[in-house]
Amino acid sequence: MKQLPLFQPPSITVADLTRYLRDLLEGDELLRDLWVQGEISNLSRPTSGHLYFTLKDSSAALRCVVWRSTAARLRVTMQNGLAVEAHGSIGVYERDGQYQLYVDAVRPAGEGQLFQEFMRLKARLEAEGLFDEERKRPVPARPQRIGIVTSPTGAALQDMLNTLRQRYPLAEVIVAPCAVQGDDAPLEIVAALMSLCRLAEPDVILLARGGGSLEDLWAFNDERVVRAIAASPVPVITGVGHETDFTLADFASDLRAPTPTGAAVLATPNRADLMVEVLGLQERLRDALTLHLNRRRQDLDFALHRLERASPLLRIRSERQRLDGLQERARRAVRQALALQRAHWQARVNRLQALSPAAILRRGFALVERPDGSLVRSAAQVQPGDAVDIRLWDGHVAARIEDRPPFKESSA
Amino acid sequence: MKPQNHPDDIQSLSYEQAFAELEAIVAGLEANQKSLDEALVLFERGQALAAHCAALLDRAELRIRQLGETSALTSENGEDD
């Protein structure tokens, strides 16, 4: 804004200035995302649920606000006098003309330093090749012996055992108990890993711990633990903390699971899947046998077919047919011969019949008999007045001789 | 894969052993190089193996032991600490 020389410089309102400052501060990259360390004081927790406090050190103070939604998620129990590191962005509260830190995360003081250490160690081990992908070994699909390195009293162990029980009860589980937090934890974890490999020879090892603070999980960032995992002769699956927690142990392990339960899942096939697998094989077995039998049956059919074509049965059959024909002809010939014989016989019978006395009578001849039944063969045998019986073909008539003309007596 | 005539031996097979043999038998049977007698024997053994696998899956109980409970480990721990 260019000032004209004839006039006094114009004033601006407080609101304008405050807004100007606010834009200035809130536009600054650095001030939008920073960690600030100090000690909590003047902590107040009004009914609104928001948190207000001052972060101070020996020479300065910073007003801080935690909105209610964020306050509920804080991992640190806030109290006056506590040394913390607060993360957030700088903003301006226009009514009071106050700049303040809008906090979205709080961690115990020193964690920032831990994180630096973590990054340095990670970089060093990474450079050594400890986390290389080529180093990672495949975990066995069906481990018979599963080693577990964890606290014997933690919920993580029960979670893993329940998961294994449900998914893959065929396995044998060997638990190598150890402390998983505290100063002794790293050495105990290393010892448990080594003992497990030496004494139990498991197919896979689950190294696990339930969720906790960064400090709780710190043993899993210990260089000795990381090196022991990398040196393990048996594949190691890590399941440390929650989904979002990454430890150096995770980087060194052959497989990283988000949780202890997840590690148990990654280490084992599911019983239901195995059952499906077995049923599938059983079906293939049946199919293979059916196919086998069908092929055999086909072969047999084919052989039978060939056998039939090559067999003497065919000739026998045709011979039999010819025989049948001959037999038929023979039968016919016999029938004809019989018929001929019958015709001859009939003719003889007819001729015989023609010669019988009855047949002669039929032709108009008659027999003359005397009353005593003797046949009159010659006129000389009767006298006029004799009673005779004349037999015709269909009956008798009684008659009397009336006359007998003279006749020439035969010598007969 | 040499089929054995006594199905009793199947009972003593681990799941992995039984499953591996079952897979081999199926593959062998599918290759169809066997005589009918052999095929039938293989089939029966395959069925028995499948039943054994299924039974193992159904009945298995997770076996759990703790290293620290064995005397051998106690001394190991002593050295390592």
Boltz contact constraints between the chains, C-beta under 6 A:
constraints:
  - contact:
      token1: [A, 142]
      token2: [B, 16]
      max_distance: 6.0
  - contact:
      token1: [A, 164]
      token2: [B, 62]
      max_distance: 6.0
  - contact:
      token1: [A, 165]
      token2: [B, 62]
      max_distance: 6.0
  - contact:
      token1: [A, 169]
      token2: [B, 60]
      max_distance: 6.0
  - contact:
      token1: [A, 169]
      token2: [B, 61]
      max_distance: 6.0
  - contact:
      token1: [A, 169]
      token2: [B, 62]
      max_distance: 6.0
  - contact:
      token1: [A, 170]
      token2: [B, 15]
      max_distance: 6.0
  - contact:
      token1: [A, 170]
      token2: [B, 60]
      max_distance: 6.0
  - contact:
      token1: [A, 172]
      token2: [B, 63]
      max_distance: 6.0
  - contact:
      token1: [A, 173]
      token2: [B, 64]
      max_distance: 6.0
  - contact:
      token1: [A, 174]
      token2: [B, 65]
      max_distance: 6.0
  - contact:
      token1: [A, 174]
      token2: [B, 67]
      max_distance: 6.0
  - contact:
      token1: [A, 175]
      token2: [B, 66]
      max_distance: 6.0
  - contact:
      token1: [A, 176]
      token2: [B, 67]
      max_distance: 6.0
  - contact:
      token1: [A, 177]
      token2: [B, 68]
      max_distance: 6.0
  - contact:
      token1: [A, 191]
      token2: [B, 80]
      max_distance: 6.0
  - contact:
      token1: [A, 195]
      token2: [B, 67]
      max_distance: 6.0
  - contact:
      token1: [A, 195]
      token2: [B, 73]
      max_distance: 6.0
  - contact:
      token1: [A, 195]
      token2: [B, 76]
      max_distance: 6.0
  - contact:
      token1: [A, 271]
      token2: [B, 57]
      max_distance: 6.0
  - contact:
      token1: [A, 274]
      token2: [B, 57]
      max_distance: 6.0
  - contact:
      token1: [A, 275]
      token2: [B, 57]
      max_distance: 6.0
  - contact:
      token1: [A, 278]
      token2: [B, 50]
      max_distance: 6.0
  - contact:
      token1: [A, 278]
      token2: [B, 53]
      max_distance: 6.0
  - contact:
      token1: [A, 278]
      token2: [B, 54]
      max_distance: 6.0
  - contact:
      token1: [A, 281]
      token2: [B, 22]
      max_distance: 6.0
  - contact:
      token1: [A, 281]
      token2: [B, 26]
      max_distance: 6.0
  - contact:
      token1: [A, 282]
      token2: [B, 50]
      max_distance: 6.0
  - contact:
      token1: [A, 284]
      token2: [B, 26]
      max_distance: 6.0
  - contact:
      token1: [A, 285]
      token2: [B, 26]
      max_distance: 6.0
  - contact:
      token1: [A, 285]
      token2: [B, 46]
      max_distance: 6.0
  - contact:
      token1: [A, 288]
      token2: [B, 29]
      max_distance: 6.0
  - contact:
      token1: [A, 288]
      token2: [B, 30]
      max_distance: 6.0
  - contact:
      token1: [A, 289]
      token2: [B, 43]
      max_distance: 6.0
  - contact:
      token1: [A, 292]
      token2: [B, 39]
      max_distance: 6.0
  - contact:
      token1: [A, 296]
      token2: [B, 36]
      max_distance: 6.0
